[in-house]
Amino acid sequence: MAEGGCYCGSVRYEISGEPINQSICHCRDCQKSSGAASVAWIMLDQDEFSLTTGTLKTIEGQGGAERHFCADCGTGIAYKNANILPGMIDVQTATLDQPDNYIPEMNIQTAEQISWEKVAHEMPSFDRFPPQE
């Protein structure tokens, strides 16, 4: 069992069971809904996800997609699509209290990957911020 929640704490959830898969999605829908270049997800059987605090707001997208998020702070929590993933739910990995326990196994939807993300690991890295000159 693992727990997670949104940025403001209004929404808390728990998951049980083992992920079906763990991925980083690069699709344009994930980019637009999160404001990030990509989003890490764990896919579970829908019955293995439950809210323990709060409620989720739902936005319906194309082709049966549903994005579930905190109505107070906007944190994206989950994704469902009964048309292409019946009975499944994707949970945003970074919303888990211990996201390091869920290591992505693949990149998906790379046809829509932002080009500079392919070389982002080659850029200089800093533990916090670059030194001020």
Buried (B, 14 or more C-beta within 10 A) or exposed (E): EBEBBBEEEBBBBBBEEEBBBBBBBBBEBBBEBBEBBBBBBBBBBBEBBEBEEBEBEEEEBEEEBBBBBBBBEBBBBBBBBEEEBEEBBBBBBBBBEEBEEBEBEEBBBBEBBEEEBEEEEEEEEEEEEEEEE
